[in-house]
Amino acid sequence: MKKLLLIPLFLLFCLVGKAQTYNVSGVVSDNEKNPIFYCVVKIKNSNSYVTSDDKGRFTIKLPHGKNTIVFSCLGYSEKEMDLIVQDNIKNLTISMQQLSLEIDEVIVTAKQTQSKQGTSSYRIGEDALKQVQAMSLPDIMQLIPGQKLTPPNFSSTQTINLRNVGIGGQSANAFGTSIVIDGTPISNDANMQAANPSTGTGGSGNTVNSGVDLREVQVGNIESVEIVSGVASAKYGNITSGTVIVNRKAGYTPLYLSFNTTPSSYQINASKGFKLKNNLGFLNTDLDYTYSNDRPTEEAHFYQRMGIGLRWTTTILKKRNWTNTVSLNYSRQKDGLKKDEDRVIPNITETSNQRISFSINGRANFLGSLNYNLSVNYFNQKTTMQVEQSGPVPLVQPLENGTYYTSYSPLKFMQTTEMNGGPINLYSRIDASQLISVKKYEFTFLTGIEYSYDKNTGKGRVTSGDAVMPSNMPGSRGAKFHEIPASTMFSFYHESEITRKGENSKYNFRGGVRYDYMNKRYSLFSPRLSFSANYFNKLRIRAAWGLSFKAPSMLSLYPGPIYFDITNLSYYHNDPASRLAIVTTYIHQPTNEHLNPSKGDTKEIGIDYEYKGINIRLTAYNKKLTGGISTYDQLKVLEKQNYRIVSQPVGQQPIVEAIPGDIVYMPRIFSIYANNQVIDTKGFEFTIEPPKIKSTNTSFMLTGSIAQSTTYSDNARIRTSQIIGGSQASRYGAYQSSKDYRSVGTANLTTIQHFPKLRMLITFITELNIFEKRDTKDYSIYPVGYYNLRGEYIDLPNGEGSKQEYNDLHLSPNNFNYVTPPFYPNFHLQIRKETRQGHSFSFYANNCFWYNPVYTDNISNTQIRLNSRVSFGFGVSIKL
C-alpha cells in the first residue's frame, strides 16, 4: 500500500509546468573539421543533455540567461562554453581536440568538481588513468586526498576506505560505500562465503560483511571515475560512507592493445568501439586478463582475473533524444594457493568467483529528462579450504541436540570445507528531472523510484574429510544458502535545486529526501541538504548535511546455528575398535531480528578560491557512523555429564554408565552480531594549486588530509583469566568498553612537467607522512566484574577489581600503549610518452629513491620499516 501511495507523488513531481526555453543548435567537429558523432552536449551541473548525430549536429533547449554548456566525447578533451541565451541560437561551431599529450591542458590528478552526484566530489579522467598505469580500481582511488600511493596489489582483497583512519572500522566503512558502474550499484549484501560466520571472515578472495572487492572491477574500459566522499545525492541509497561512480567507455574508439607489468603481475587488455552502419549506434568490446603472484619469488599464492564485455549504444528515437545502452559482461577471478608437488602445503584456500551481468540503461526527453536502469547480476562463488588437523580428536558430526557415541580421527588428517554461493541481484531505477528558469532563478527537480532484490541461490557450506566439525561458531556445521530469505529494498527519492544568478554572484540550494523500505521491516527517511554561494567567479562557500542508511547483510541477519560440543568421556585405545568418545552437542540458534540498518550522518563546510590561476579548496567534515554492525562475545555455560567405564570387552567399545550427580559446568564464549559500533571521524582536506609556469609548462598541486577517527563499542569485553601454574582459567573477566583514537596527517606534493612537443608527461610525487598517532581512552586494565564457571556474574564495584586476588584478570598495560612513528617522506615517479601514431609507453617507480627509514617500537622491541622497497612497472598501449 505504501508503494502505491508514492506513485502519485512521483507523477506529480514529473508533471511540473515548463518555463520558457530556447533552441540552441550547432555542429561539433574535430580540428580537421570532421564531424563528431555522439558528442554529449550538456548543461553543466544538470541532468539535461543531448547527443550529436552522425553529421555532428545537435539541438538543445536552454533556459533564459547565462548557461554553461559542456561538450564531452570519448577520446576528446572536454570543453566548456558560457552562453547568454535570450533567443534561439543557430549555427554554433564547436571544435574539440583529441586526447593527446600534444595538447597543453592535460589533467592527470583527481579534480574536485561541483557535481549533481553530491558534495566533495572528485573526478578522475582518462588521462589520469593512463598516467598512474592503473591495473585495478584501488590504483585509481589513490589519487584522492587522504589515500596513500602503493604499488598494485592483488595478493589480498581490496576495498575502499573513504574518510576513515580508525582502528577496526575499515570493514564497516567499506560496507557502507557504494560502487556504481554505469548506473548500477554492485551489491555485496548476499555474499555468505564466510569460513567463520560469527566474525564474517572468509577465505582468500572474500569480502563478506565488507565492501566490494575492487580487484574484480576492470579498468581498461573505464572512461572516468567520480568519487563522492561527502553528502551524496538523494539518488544514492543503501550507503553510510560514500559513492564511487564508474563510467565505462561508450562510443567510437580505435583498437587499443595494452600491456602492463610489474615484477609480480601482468595485465593484457584489448578494447575497441565500433561505429555500426545504418545509424545503429556503437558497439564497445573489451577483453581483460590479469595474473599476479604474492611475490616475484613466490608462485604458490596467485590471483587471476579474466573478463569480457559488450556494450551496444544506440539512439532509438531522435525526436526524443532517446539513447539506450545494453551491456553484457562476464568475469572470472581465482584467488588462492597452487598445489605444488615438490613441497607440502598443509593448508590450502582457493576461491573462484564468476560473475555475469546484464543491464539496460538510457535516457529520453520525456517528462523533462527521463533516466532508467534495469540490471541482473549473478555470482557463482566457490571457496575450498583444506586444513591439516592434528589428532586424535573425537569425530563430531551431529546437527541436533543430544549425546552421541563416536570414535576418533587419525593422528593427522585433512579436513575440507566447501562453500558454494550463488548471489543474484535484481536492480531497477527510473527517475525524471526537469529544469525550469524564471527570471534570475533556475529550478531543477529530480524524482525517482528504485527497487533491488538480493538472494543467495547457492547450495551452501559443507565440511567433508574426516568430519571433525568445528564448534562455537554460527553456521560452521553446514548451511543451505538457498533457504535463507531474500533481502529487498524499495525506495523513493526527490531532490529540488534552486539556483539564483546575480551579476557577480550565484547561490545554490539543494534539498533532497529519500525513503527506503528495507527488508519489509524498516521504513527510513534520509534528508540531505547542501548550499553554496559564489562571488565574482572567484570565491565559493559551501555547506552540506545528510543522513543515510545501510541495511544489514544477509549473513549478519541469518548466520546459522551455533554448535557446542562437550566431551563427556574420552577413551583412546591402541585397538581402533575399542576406542570410544561420548560427546554431547548443544545447539543455540541466534535470532538477529533485533539488527537495524547502520546510520551515517555527514556534515561538511568548505571554501574554494580561484584567482589568476591560483586554486585553493578547503573542506572540513564530520562523518559519524552509528549502529555499525560488528560482533561481541557472550558467555554460555553448559553441563558436562561425566561417565565411567563399567567393563571393557575385548575388541569392542567399553560399556559405560553416567555417574549420578557428577556434572561439571563448562563455560563457552561465542560471538553474536549487534548494532554496537560507532565510528566518529573529523577531518580537514585541502588542495592548493599555484599558477602554472607557462614558460616551462610546469604545474604543481599540494593535496592533503588531517583526520581523527574515534572507534568504540557499546558492549563490555569478556576474556578468560590467565593460565597460572598450568591450570585452566577458572573465571572470565568483564571489562568496560574503551575508545580507540587514531589521527593521521598526510600530504602529497605533485610536480607535473609536461612537454607537449615531445608528447611526454613526467609526474613526481613527494608523499609526506606528517604524523600518525594512536591512543586508547576510557579504559581500565582492571575488570568491572567476572563470570564464574557456572555463568554467574559477580560485580566488582568501586575499583575492587584492582586487588591482588584478581591478578589473573588484570590486563597488560602494553595493550593500551602505542609508539608514534616519526615523520617520513616517500617519492614516486611516473613517466608517459606518446608517439604521433597514438601509441604510448609508461613507467612508474614507487619509492623511487629506495628510501627505507626504520624506527624502534620500544614496547615490542622490534624495528619497523616505514616504506616498502622500491617497486616499479611498465606499460605499453598500441593504437591500431
Secondary structure, 3 states (H helix, E strand, C coil): CHHHHHHHHHHHHHCCCCCCEEEEEEEEEECCCCECCCCEEEECCCCCEEECCCCCEEEEEEECEEEEEEEECCCECCEEEEEEECCCEEEEEEEECECCCCCCCCCCCCEEEEECCEEEEEEECHHHHHHCCCCCHHHHHCCCCCCCCCCCCCCCCCCCCCCCCCCCCHHHHHHCEEEEECCEECCCCCCCCCCECCCCECCCCCCCCCCCCHHHCCCCCEEEEEEECCCECCCCCCCCCEEEEEEECCCCEEEEEEEEEECCEEEEEEEEEEECCCCCCEEEEEEEEEEEEEECCEEEEEEEEEEEEEEEEEEEECCCCEEEEEEEEEEEEEEEECCCCCCCCCCEEEEEEEEEEEEEEEEECCCCEEEEEEEEEEEEEEEEEEEEEECCCECCCCCCCEEEEECECCCEEEEEEEEEECEEEEEEEEEEEEEEEECCEEEEEEEEEEEEEEEECCCEEEEEECCCCCCCCECCCCECHHHCCCEEEEEEEEEEEEEEECCCEEEEEEEEEEEEEECCCEEEEEEEEEEEEEECCCEEEEEEEEEEEECCCHHHHCCCCEEEEEEEEEECCCCHHHCEEEEEEEEECCCCCCCCCEEEEEEEEEEEEEECCEEEEEEEEEEEEEEEEEEEEEEEEEEEEEEEEEECCCCCCCEEEEEEEEEEEEEEEEEEEEEEEEEEEEEEEEEEECCCECCCCEEEEEEEEEEEEEEEECCCEEEECCCECCECCCCEEEECCCEEEEEEEEEEEEEEEEECCCCEEEEEEEEEEEEEEEEEECCCCCCCEEECCCCCEEECCCCHHHCHHHHHHCCCHHHHCCCCCCCEEEEEEEEEEECCCCCEEEEEEECCCCCCCEEEECCCCEEEECCCCCEEEEEEEEEC
